[in-house]
Amino acid sequence: MVNVNNEWDRLREVFVGTAEYANNPMKGKDLHSINYAHKNNIDDVYKGYYPEQVIEETKEDLAVLCQALKSFFNIKVRRMKPNKNHKTFKTQDWVSDGYYSFCPRDSVTVIGDTIIESPMTLRSRYFETLGFRDQFIEYMKDGARWVSAPKPKLTDDNYQRDNLDKLTLTNIEPVFDAANILRCNNDILYLLSNTGNKLGAKWLQNFLGSSYKVHVLENMYSYIHIDSTIALLREGLCLLNPERVNEDNMPEVLKSWDKIWCPPCEDIGYYGDFNHASTWIGLNLLSIDENTVVLDKSQVKLQKLLKKHKIESVPLQIRHSRTLGGSFHCVTADMHRESK
C-alpha cells in the first residue's frame, strides 16, 4: 500500500490536506525567523483563525481536486484530520498552539516503502502529523515501515536573526520539513534553507543508508521549501524556476536532464495582508504520471510550454494558495505510485 520512489510515476493513492481550522499561531522566535524573517517586528501580525471566506472557498477547491483525482484518474484519496481546537501546548522550553492541516507534503514523505515523519521547523507544527495517525496505523498493519525523525527541541538557539544574509535556521540539531525533499529514485534532492539544515540532511542520509544518495542543494532558495523551485516531471525532464536555479547551483543529478525554464507565473493575488507565498506558487504542480500534471488554471503560459513536451495539464484552482502558502504539490502527499 505504501510505495513511492520518485515524483512522476503513476499516482495511485494520496493524502489531501484540509483548510478547516487553519490558524495563524502564537508568535515566537521560530515564527519570526521562518515565516516573517523579512519583518523587524511581528507584533502587528494577525493571530487566530484565517478569515471564513478563505476557509470556505479553499474547502470548495480541495473538494473539486479530490473529486477529479478519484473520478478522472481512479486515485484513492485520503484526508488528514484537522486540529479542531488548536489548544496551547508546551515543552520545557516554549509554548505554542497549532497551525493547520492544509499541507501534508510539509510534514510527511514516503521513500520506498517507508513513511517518514519529519522533524519540523515551526513549533506550531510539532504535533501536526497526529492528523495522519489512525491511517498510518492501517498502513503499518499492512506491512509499511513507519518512522518519526527525532523530535527537535526547537529552542531559541535553533533560530538566528542577527544576520539575515545567512539562513535563519541554525545547525544545532536535525531539523527539516518534508517539503524540502524531492525524490528521484535512488537520488534524494534536499534543499538547504530556513526549513532544512545540514544535520537534517545528515540524519536522512544515515537513516536511508548506502542505497540512497542525499544531494544537499545550497545557495539556491533560502526561504522555505523546494517545490516552487524545482519540479521533476519524468526521468530526464525537469521544470526549473529561473530566478533561483542557474548553472552554478544546478544539482549534479539534473545537469544532463532536459530543462524547462518556467515562464513568469500569473499572479492570482492573496487575501488582505495574508501574503504567504510568491507568484512562483504557480509552479507548484502535482504529477499524476509522466505525461499528466494538475496545475493552476491561471498558468496558461506554463500549460502551453508543458504541452510542447507532451505533458497535459489538468487546470484546477486553489484560489487562496498564496494566502495559505500552498498549491497542488503542497496540499498533497503521495502514498503509492506505480514505481518500477
ZAVOTI-870177 format. One record per residue (C-alpha): residue in three letters; residue number from 0; y, x, z. Coordinates in pm, 1 decimal, decimal comma. Layout:
<nodes>
+-------+------+----------+----------+----------+
! vexnu ! bado !       py !       px !       pz !
+-------+------+----------+----------+----------+
!   ALA !  NUM !        Y !        X !        Z !
...
+-------+------+----------+----------+----------+
</nodes>
This chain:
<nodes>
+-------+------+----------+----------+----------+
! vexnu ! bado !       py !       px !       pz !
+-------+------+----------+----------+----------+
!   MET !    0 !      0,0 !      0,0 !      0,0 !
!   VAL !    1 !    235,6 !    293,9 !     55,2 !
!   ASN !    2 !    274,2 !    540,3 !   -232,0 !
!   VAL !    3 !    594,1 !    693,3 !   -370,6 !
!   ASN !    4 !    621,6 !   1030,7 !   -539,4 !
!   ASN !    5 !    939,1 !   1001,4 !   -743,9 !
!   GLU !    6 !   1234,5 !    777,0 !   -821,9 !
!   TRP !    7 !   1119,6 !    633,4 !  -1155,4 !
!   ASP !    8 !    751,5 !    532,0 !  -1165,3 !
!   ARG !    9 !    679,5 !    158,8 !  -1190,2 !
!   LEU !   10 !    805,4 !    -11,8 !   -875,6 !
!   ARG !   11 !    558,1 !   -247,9 !   -708,0 !
!   GLU !   12 !    682,8 !   -300,8 !   -352,3 !
!   VAL !   13 !   1027,0 !   -262,6 !   -198,7 !
!   PHE !   14 !   1236,2 !   -343,0 !    106,7 !
!   VAL !   15 !   1572,5 !   -510,8 !     50,1 !
!   GLY !   16 !   1838,3 !   -498,7 !    319,9 !
!   THR !   17 !   2039,5 !   -782,1 !    467,8 !
!   ALA !   18 !   2411,4 !   -832,4 !    525,1 !
!   GLU !   19 !   2362,3 !  -1062,5 !    824,1 !
!   TYR !   20 !   2542,7 !   -948,3 !   1138,9 !
!   ALA !   21 !   2690,1 !   -641,8 !    962,0 !
!   ASN !   22 !   2905,9 !   -477,3 !   1226,8 !
!   ASN !   23 !   3177,4 !   -214,0 !   1249,8 !
!   PRO !   24 !   3055,9 !    -18,7 !   1551,7 !
!   MET !   25 !   3215,5 !    132,9 !   1858,0 !
!   LYS !   26 !   3437,7 !    431,9 !   1793,1 !
!   GLY !   27 !   3332,0 !    781,4 !   1891,7 !
!   LYS !   28 !   3340,7 !   1137,2 !   1763,9 !
!   ASP !   29 !   3042,2 !   1059,8 !   1540,1 !
!   LEU !   30 !   3213,5 !    771,2 !   1358,7 !
!   HIS !   31 !   3542,5 !    961,0 !   1335,6 !
!   SER !   32 !   3370,6 !   1269,0 !   1190,4 !
!   ILE !   33 !   3143,0 !   1092,5 !    941,3 !
!   ASN !   34 !   3289,8 !    761,1 !    821,1 !
!   TYR !   35 !   3655,3 !    834,8 !    892,9 !
!   ALA !   36 !   3686,7 !   1212,2 !    866,7 !
!   HIS !   37 !   3996,1 !   1162,6 !    649,3 !
!   LYS !   38 !   4182,2 !    982,0 !    929,6 !
!   ASN !   39 !   4369,4 !   1169,7 !   1201,0 !
!   ASN !   40 !   4339,8 !    868,5 !   1427,2 !
!   ILE !   41 !   4089,8 !    581,1 !   1414,3 !
!   ASP !   42 !   4247,7 !    359,4 !   1677,8 !
!   ASP !   43 !   4350,6 !    111,2 !   1407,3 !
!   VAL !   44 !   4002,1 !     95,6 !   1250,5 !
!   TYR !   45 !   3861,2 !   -255,2 !   1279,0 !
!   LYS !   46 !   3576,6 !   -308,6 !   1525,7 !
!   GLY !   47 !   3344,3 !   -606,2 !   1513,4 !
!   TYR !   48 !   3157,8 !   -812,8 !   1255,0 !
!   TYR !   49 !   3253,9 !   -796,3 !    889,4 !
!   PRO !   50 !   3450,1 !  -1097,2 !    753,2 !
!   GLU !   51 !   3241,7 !  -1408,9 !    689,8 !
!   GLN !   52 !   3329,0 !  -1411,6 !    317,5 !
!   VAL !   53 !   3185,7 !  -1060,3 !    278,4 !
!   ILE !   54 !   2865,0 !  -1155,6 !    459,4 !
!   GLU !   55 !   2805,3 !  -1484,6 !    276,3 !
!   GLU !   56 !   2876,7 !  -1351,6 !    -72,5 !
!   THR !   57 !   2659,8 !  -1047,5 !    -13,6 !
!   LYS !   58 !   2375,2 !  -1266,5 !    111,5 !
!   GLU !   59 !   2401,0 !  -1456,7 !   -216,7 !
!   ASP !   60 !   2394,1 !  -1137,6 !   -423,3 !
!   LEU !   61 !   2095,3 !   -995,8 !   -234,7 !
!   ALA !   62 !   1907,7 !  -1324,0 !   -277,7 !
!   VAL !   63 !   1961,5 !  -1300,8 !   -655,4 !
!   LEU !   64 !   1837,6 !   -940,3 !   -650,1 !
!   CYS !   65 !   1523,3 !  -1038,5 !   -458,9 !
!   GLN !   66 !   1451,5 !  -1324,8 !   -695,7 !
!   ALA !   67 !   1497,2 !  -1102,5 !  -1001,2 !
!   LEU !   68 !   1262,8 !   -836,8 !   -862,7 !
!   LYS !   69 !    996,5 !  -1095,3 !   -783,6 !
!   SER !   70 !   1026,2 !  -1322,6 !  -1088,2 !
!   PHE !   71 !   1100,1 !  -1078,8 !  -1370,0 !
!   PHE !   72 !    904,8 !   -773,1 !  -1254,9 !
!   ASN !   73 !    638,4 !   -907,7 !  -1018,2 !
!   ILE !   74 !    755,0 !   -676,0 !   -739,7 !
!   LYS !   75 !    663,9 !   -756,9 !   -380,2 !
!   VAL !   76 !    986,0 !   -782,4 !   -178,3 !
!   ARG !   77 !   1009,1 !   -735,3 !    195,8 !
!   ARG !   78 !   1322,4 !   -784,3 !    404,5 !
!   MET !   79 !   1449,5 !   -597,6 !    706,9 !
!   LYS !   80 !   1504,4 !   -796,3 !   1024,3 !
!   PRO !   81 !   1875,2 !   -794,9 !   1111,7 !
!   ASN !   82 !   2000,0 !   -696,8 !   1455,1 !
!   LYS !   83 !   2148,8 !  -1025,1 !   1572,9 !
!   ASN !   84 !   2328,0 !   -921,6 !   1886,8 !
!   HIS !   85 !   2449,0 !   -563,7 !   1847,2 !
!   LYS !   86 !   2431,4 !   -516,5 !   2221,9 !
!   THR !   87 !   2558,3 !   -189,8 !   2357,7 !
!   PHE !   88 !   2301,6 !     80,0 !   2427,2 !
!   LYS !   89 !   2334,8 !    426,3 !   2570,8 !
!   THR !   90 !   2168,9 !    759,9 !   2624,4 !
!   GLN !   91 !   2260,3 !   1008,9 !   2893,2 !
!   ASP !   92 !   2535,5 !   1139,0 !   2661,0 !
!   TRP !   93 !   2700,3 !    841,3 !   2487,8 !
!   VAL !   94 !   2734,4 !    463,6 !   2446,5 !
!   SER !   95 !   2727,5 !    273,2 !   2117,7 !
!   ASP !   96 !   2638,4 !    -58,2 !   1955,5 !
!   GLY !   97 !   2462,8 !   -142,0 !   1628,4 !
!   TYR !   98 !   2579,7 !   -104,0 !   1268,0 !
!   TYR !   99 !   2383,4 !   -309,4 !   1013,9 !
!   SER !  100 !   2056,5 !   -352,0 !    823,5 !
!   PHE !  101 !   2221,3 !   -350,9 !    482,4 !
!   CYS !  102 !   2099,8 !    -13,1 !    353,6 !
!   PRO !  103 !   1730,1 !     51,1 !    430,3 !
!   ARG !  104 !   1744,7 !    355,3 !    199,2 !
!   ASP !  105 !   1963,4 !    531,0 !    456,9 !
!   SER !  106 !   1708,0 !    535,2 !    735,0 !
!   VAL !  107 !   1361,1 !    547,9 !    574,7 !
!   THR !  108 !   1191,5 !    735,5 !    291,4 !
!   VAL !  109 !    833,3 !    737,2 !    166,1 !
!   ILE !  110 !    690,6 !   1064,6 !     37,5 !
!   GLY !  111 !    336,5 !   1030,8 !    -91,5 !
!   ASP !  112 !    152,3 !    802,4 !    150,0 !
!   THR !  113 !    379,9 !    883,2 !    445,3 !
!   ILE !  114 !    662,7 !    671,3 !    584,8 !
!   ILE !  115 !    932,1 !    896,0 !    736,1 !
!   GLU !  116 !   1199,9 !    756,7 !    967,4 !
!   SER !  117 !   1499,6 !    987,8 !    951,4 !
!   PRO !  118 !   1695,8 !   1137,5 !   1246,1 !
!   MET !  119 !   2015,4 !    958,2 !   1152,2 !
!   THR !  120 !   2369,4 !   1086,6 !   1181,9 !
!   LEU !  121 !   2552,5 !    794,1 !   1341,7 !
!   ARG !  122 !   2482,6 !    685,4 !   1698,7 !
!   SER !  123 !   2521,7 !    321,1 !   1598,8 !
!   ARG !  124 !   2216,9 !    357,2 !   1370,7 !
!   TYR !  125 !   1992,7 !    513,4 !   1635,7 !
!   PHE !  126 !   1758,6 !    213,3 !   1654,9 !
!   GLU !  127 !   1810,5 !     72,7 !   1305,5 !
!   THR !  128 !   1452,0 !    136,6 !   1196,0 !
!   LEU !  129 !   1330,1 !   -119,2 !   1450,6 !
!   GLY !  130 !   1411,0 !   -369,9 !   1176,2 !
!   PHE !  131 !   1104,4 !   -237,6 !    990,8 !
!   ARG !  132 !    875,6 !   -210,7 !   1291,9 !
!   ASP !  133 !    640,9 !   -509,9 !   1254,5 !
!   GLN !  134 !    584,6 !   -443,2 !    885,9 !
!   PHE !  135 !    534,7 !    -69,6 !    935,3 !
!   ILE !  136 !    256,2 !   -155,1 !   1178,3 !
!   GLU !  137 !     94,0 !   -353,7 !    895,3 !
!   TYR !  138 !    119,2 !    -51,6 !    666,3 !
!   MET !  139 !    -30,5 !    172,4 !    933,7 !
!   LYS !  140 !   -325,3 !    -62,6 !    982,3 !
!   ASP !  141 !   -387,7 !    -40,1 !    607,9 !
!   GLY !  142 !   -401,2 !    339,3 !    618,6 !
!   ALA !  143 !    -42,0 !    455,8 !    572,4 !
!   ARG !  144 !     79,0 !    756,9 !    763,6 !
!   TRP !  145 !    395,1 !    684,2 !    963,3 !
!   VAL !  146 !    615,0 !    932,4 !   1143,0 !
!   SER !  147 !    959,3 !    937,6 !   1300,0 !
!   ALA !  148 !   1150,8 !   1263,9 !   1289,4 !
!   PRO !  149 !   1258,7 !   1389,4 !   1634,0 !
!   LYS !  150 !   1536,2 !   1170,1 !   1770,8 !
!   PRO !  151 !   1851,2 !   1386,3 !   1786,8 !
!   LYS !  152 !   2069,7 !   1393,5 !   2097,0 !
!   LEU !  153 !   2383,5 !   1334,8 !   1884,1 !
!   THR !  154 !   2614,3 !   1485,2 !   2146,4 !
!   ASP !  155 !   2973,0 !   1564,0 !   2051,4 !
!   ASP !  156 !   2860,9 !   1918,5 !   1962,3 !
!   ASN !  157 !   2690,5 !   1772,9 !   1656,0 !
!   TYR !  158 !   3030,8 !   1699,4 !   1503,5 !
!   GLN !  159 !   3340,2 !   1907,0 !   1436,6 !
!   ARG !  160 !   3689,1 !   1812,6 !   1323,2 !
!   ASP !  161 !   3861,4 !   2146,9 !   1377,4 !
!   ASN !  162 !   3828,0 !   2247,0 !   1009,9 !
!   LEU !  163 !   3786,1 !   1960,0 !    767,0 !
!   ASP !  164 !   3733,0 !   2206,7 !    481,6 !
!   LYS !  165 !   3387,2 !   2251,4 !    633,3 !
!   LEU !  166 !   3116,2 !   1994,3 !    689,9 !
!   THR !  167 !   3185,5 !   1776,3 !    992,1 !
!   LEU !  168 !   2813,6 !   1768,7 !   1080,5 !
!   THR !  169 !   2712,6 !   2085,8 !   1266,3 !
!   ASN !  170 !   2372,5 !   2253,4 !   1270,8 !
!   ILE !  171 !   2252,7 !   2248,1 !   1632,6 !
!   GLU !  172 !   1954,9 !   2013,4 !   1580,8 !
!   PRO !  173 !   1778,1 !   1847,9 !   1282,6 !
!   VAL !  174 !   1989,1 !   1556,5 !   1156,8 !
!   PHE !  175 !   1975,0 !   1377,9 !    821,1 !
!   ASP !  176 !   1990,3 !   1034,0 !    664,6 !
!   ALA !  177 !   1703,5 !    949,3 !    430,8 !
!   ALA !  178 !   1960,0 !    872,9 !    158,3 !
!   ASN !  179 !   2032,3 !   1247,7 !    140,4 !
!   ILE !  180 !   1692,8 !   1278,3 !    -33,6 !
!   LEU !  181 !   1569,8 !   1224,9 !   -390,1 !
!   ARG !  182 !   1200,1 !   1260,0 !   -475,5 !
!   CYS !  183 !   1088,9 !   1442,9 !   -786,8 !
!   ASN !  184 !    711,4 !   1462,9 !   -738,5 !
!   ASN !  185 !    649,7 !   1790,0 !   -550,1 !
!   ASP !  186 !   1020,2 !   1878,7 !   -555,3 !
!   ILE !  187 !   1246,7 !   1714,5 !   -296,9 !
!   LEU !  188 !   1622,4 !   1728,7 !   -355,3 !
!   TYR !  189 !   1811,7 !   1739,5 !    -24,9 !
!   LEU !  190 !   2192,1 !   1713,7 !    -15,9 !
!   LEU !  191 !   2365,4 !   1926,8 !    245,3 !
!   SER !  192 !   2656,0 !   1707,3 !    357,3 !
!   ASN !  193 !   2814,6 !   1530,7 !    652,1 !
!   THR !  194 !   2492,0 !   1327,0 !    680,0 !
!   GLY !  195 !   2236,8 !   1605,7 !    639,1 !
!   ASN !  196 !   2229,4 !   1955,9 !    788,2 !
!   LYS !  197 !   2020,2 !   2268,1 !    721,5 !
!   LEU !  198 !   1799,3 !   2215,3 !   1025,2 !
!   GLY !  199 !   1717,0 !   1870,7 !    890,2 !
!   ALA !  200 !   1601,0 !   2028,1 !    563,8 !
!   LYS !  201 !   1400,9 !   2284,9 !    760,6 !
!   TRP !  202 !   1225,4 !   2014,3 !    962,4 !
!   LEU !  203 !   1143,3 !   1821,9 !    644,0 !
!   GLN !  204 !   1003,1 !   2131,4 !    472,8 !
!   ASN !  205 !    792,2 !   2221,0 !    776,7 !
!   PHE !  206 !    661,4 !   1866,2 !    800,7 !
!   LEU !  207 !    575,0 !   1831,0 !    431,6 !
!   GLY !  208 !    413,0 !   2173,9 !    412,4 !
!   SER !  209 !    347,7 !   2402,5 !    118,5 !
!   SER !  210 !    260,1 !   2120,6 !   -123,7 !
!   TYR !  211 !    630,9 !   2036,7 !   -149,1 !
!   LYS !  212 !    948,1 !   2234,7 !   -211,6 !
!   VAL !  213 !   1266,1 !   2108,6 !    -44,5 !
!   HIS !  214 !   1566,0 !   2215,1 !   -255,3 !
!   VAL !  215 !   1885,9 !   2227,2 !    -48,0 !
!   LEU !  216 !   2186,1 !   2131,6 !   -261,8 !
!   GLU !  217 !   2505,7 !   2294,6 !   -137,5 !
!   ASN !  218 !   2873,2 !   2272,7 !   -236,0 !
!   MET !  219 !   2818,1 !   1950,1 !   -426,2 !
!   TYR !  220 !   2940,4 !   1649,3 !   -227,1 !
!   SER !  221 !   3031,4 !   1669,2 !    137,9 !
!   TYR !  222 !   3096,7 !   1305,3 !    231,7 !
!   ILE !  223 !   2760,5 !   1133,8 !    278,8 !
!   HIS !  224 !   2457,8 !   1051,6 !     57,9 !
!   ILE !  225 !   2321,5 !   1176,7 !   -273,7 !
!   ASP !  226 !   2262,3 !    852,1 !   -463,6 !
!   SER !  227 !   2607,7 !    815,8 !   -616,3 !
!   THR !  228 !   2594,2 !   1177,9 !   -730,2 !
!   ILE !  229 !   2250,9 !   1215,1 !   -895,3 !
!   ALA !  230 !   2006,6 !    956,4 !  -1031,0 !
!   LEU !  231 !   1664,2 !   1066,4 !  -1154,7 !
!   LEU !  232 !   1581,8 !    830,8 !  -1442,3 !
!   ARG !  233 !   1248,6 !    969,6 !  -1558,7 !
!   GLU !  234 !   1072,8 !   1303,6 !  -1591,4 !
!   GLY !  235 !   1319,2 !   1528,4 !  -1775,7 !
!   LEU !  236 !   1620,4 !   1292,8 !  -1772,4 !
!   CYS !  237 !   1887,8 !   1256,1 !  -1505,1 !
!   LEU !  238 !   2223,8 !   1084,9 !  -1460,7 !
!   LEU !  239 !   2494,9 !   1303,2 !  -1304,8 !
!   ASN !  240 !   2837,5 !   1248,8 !  -1151,8 !
!   PRO !  241 !   3072,3 !   1481,7 !  -1346,2 !
!   GLU !  242 !   3320,2 !   1505,6 !  -1056,6 !
!   ARG !  243 !   3056,5 !   1650,4 !   -823,4 !
!   VAL !  244 !   2789,2 !   1824,8 !  -1029,2 !
!   ASN !  245 !   2852,4 !   2127,0 !  -1252,0 !
!   GLU !  246 !   2670,7 !   2430,6 !  -1385,5 !
!   ASP !  247 !   2741,8 !   2629,9 !  -1068,3 !
!   ASN !  248 !   2584,5 !   2382,9 !   -825,1 !
!   MET !  249 !   2324,6 !   2231,2 !  -1059,3 !
!   PRO !  250 !   1985,5 !   2201,2 !   -884,0 !
!   GLU !  251 !   1747,5 !   2459,8 !  -1027,4 !
!   VAL !  252 !   1481,6 !   2197,6 !  -1091,8 !
!   LEU !  253 !   1723,0 !   1997,6 !  -1312,8 !
!   LYS !  254 !   1861,3 !   2280,6 !  -1525,7 !
!   SER !  255 !   1606,3 !   2227,1 !  -1802,7 !
!   TRP !  256 !   1637,8 !   1844,9 !  -1796,8 !
!   ASP !  257 !   1836,4 !   1631,7 !  -2039,2 !
!   LYS !  258 !   2154,4 !   1517,7 !  -1870,6 !
!   ILE !  259 !   2361,8 !   1201,5 !  -1896,5 !
!   TRP !  260 !   2712,2 !   1253,8 !  -1761,4 !
!   CYS !  261 !   2826,3 !    928,1 !  -1607,9 !
!   PRO !  262 !   3147,3 !    783,6 !  -1754,1 !
!   PRO !  263 !   3419,9 !    674,9 !  -1509,7 !
!   CYS !  264 !   3295,2 !    367,0 !  -1325,9 !
!   GLU !  265 !   3477,2 !     36,0 !  -1332,0 !
!   ASP !  266 !   3646,8 !    -34,9 !  -1000,8 !
!   ILE !  267 !   3512,1 !   -359,5 !   -851,6 !
!   GLY !  268 !   3754,2 !   -332,8 !   -559,1 !
!   TYR !  269 !   3697,4 !   -390,4 !   -188,8 !
!   TYR !  270 !   3786,7 !   -645,0 !     77,7 !
!   GLY !  271 !   4104,3 !   -585,0 !    277,8 !
!   ASP !  272 !   4102,4 !   -238,7 !    433,7 !
!   PHE !  273 !   3721,1 !   -208,0 !    423,8 !
!   ASN !  274 !   3700,6 !     77,8 !    173,8 !
!   HIS !  275 !   3363,4 !    240,6 !    247,1 !
!   ALA !  276 !   3264,3 !    371,3 !    -96,0 !
!   SER !  277 !   3434,5 !    521,6 !   -400,6 !
!   THR !  278 !   3423,0 !    376,9 !   -750,9 !
!   TRP !  279 !   3120,8 !    603,1 !   -813,5 !
!   ILE !  280 !   2913,4 !    341,2 !   -630,5 !
!   GLY !  281 !   2869,5 !    211,3 !   -986,5 !
!   LEU !  282 !   2623,7 !    497,1 !  -1045,8 !
!   ASN !  283 !   2408,8 !    372,9 !   -757,5 !
!   LEU !  284 !   2122,2 !    216,6 !   -951,0 !
!   LEU !  285 !   1762,4 !    118,0 !   -882,5 !
!   SER !  286 !   1488,3 !    224,7 !  -1125,7 !
!   ILE !  287 !   1223,4 !    -38,0 !  -1195,1 !
!   ASP !  288 !   1038,2 !    204,2 !  -1423,4 !
!   GLU !  289 !   1129,9 !    491,3 !  -1653,1 !
!   ASN !  290 !   1279,9 !    250,7 !  -1910,0 !
!   THR !  291 !   1448,2 !     -9,1 !  -1684,4 !
!   VAL !  292 !   1716,4 !      1,7 !  -1413,7 !
!   VAL !  293 !   1906,5 !   -252,6 !  -1205,5 !
!   LEU !  294 !   2274,4 !   -175,3 !  -1245,4 !
!   ASP !  295 !   2610,1 !   -328,8 !  -1155,0 !
!   LYS !  296 !   2706,2 !   -570,7 !  -1431,4 !
!   SER !  297 !   3062,6 !   -434,9 !  -1439,3 !
!   GLN !  298 !   2946,4 !    -90,5 !  -1554,6 !
!   VAL !  299 !   2930,7 !   -176,8 !  -1925,0 !
!   LYS !  300 !   3005,8 !    178,6 !  -2046,0 !
!   LEU !  301 !   2718,9 !    317,7 !  -1840,5 !
!   GLN !  302 !   2484,4 !     44,2 !  -1963,3 !
!   LYS !  303 !   2561,9 !    135,9 !  -2325,5 !
!   LEU !  304 !   2511,2 !    504,0 !  -2254,7 !
!   LEU !  305 !   2175,1 !    442,9 !  -2090,1 !
!   LYS !  306 !   2065,1 !    226,1 !  -2382,6 !
!   LYS !  307 !   2111,1 !    526,0 !  -2614,2 !
!   HIS !  308 !   1839,5 !    692,6 !  -2406,9 !
!   LYS !  309 !   1614,6 !    383,6 !  -2436,8 !
!   ILE !  310 !   1685,1 !    264,9 !  -2083,7 !
!   GLU !  311 !   1750,2 !   -106,8 !  -2048,2 !
!   SER !  312 !   1981,7 !   -231,5 !  -1772,4 !
!   VAL !  313 !   1935,4 !   -545,9 !  -1565,6 !
!   PRO !  314 !   2300,5 !   -638,8 !  -1492,6 !
!   LEU !  315 !   2342,9 !   -786,7 !  -1145,5 !
!   GLN !  316 !   2615,3 !   -764,3 !   -882,2 !
!   ILE !  317 !   2681,5 !   -676,4 !   -523,9 !
!   ARG !  318 !   3040,9 !   -789,0 !   -501,7 !
!   HIS !  319 !   3110,8 !   -603,7 !   -179,1 !
!   SER !  320 !   2929,5 !   -277,0 !   -247,2 !
!   ARG !  321 !   3248,1 !    -77,7 !   -186,0 !
!   THR !  322 !   3330,1 !   -284,8 !    120,8 !
!   LEU !  323 !   2989,2 !   -240,0 !    286,3 !
!   GLY !  324 !   2913,5 !    102,6 !    141,3 !
!   GLY !  325 !   2602,9 !     45,9 !    -69,5 !
!   SER !  326 !   2476,9 !    -77,5 !   -405,6 !
!   PHE !  327 !   2132,5 !   -128,2 !   -560,6 !
!   HIS !  328 !   1978,8 !    206,7 !   -465,7 !
!   CYS !  329 !   2121,8 !    193,6 !   -113,9 !
!   VAL !  330 !   2016,1 !   -163,4 !    -34,8 !
!   THR !  331 !   1651,1 !    -99,8 !   -127,2 !
!   ALA !  332 !   1373,4 !    127,5 !     -1,7 !
!   ASP !  333 !   1071,1 !    189,5 !   -227,0 !
!   MET !  334 !    736,7 !    148,5 !    -57,1 !
!   HIS !  335 !    498,7 !    152,6 !   -353,1 !
!   ARG !  336 !    536,4 !    292,3 !   -703,3 !
!   GLU !  337 !    255,8 !    339,1 !   -952,7 !
!   SER !  338 !    275,2 !    715,4 !   -921,3 !
!   LYS !  339 !     34,1 !    935,8 !  -1108,3 !
+-------+------+----------+----------+----------+
</nodes>
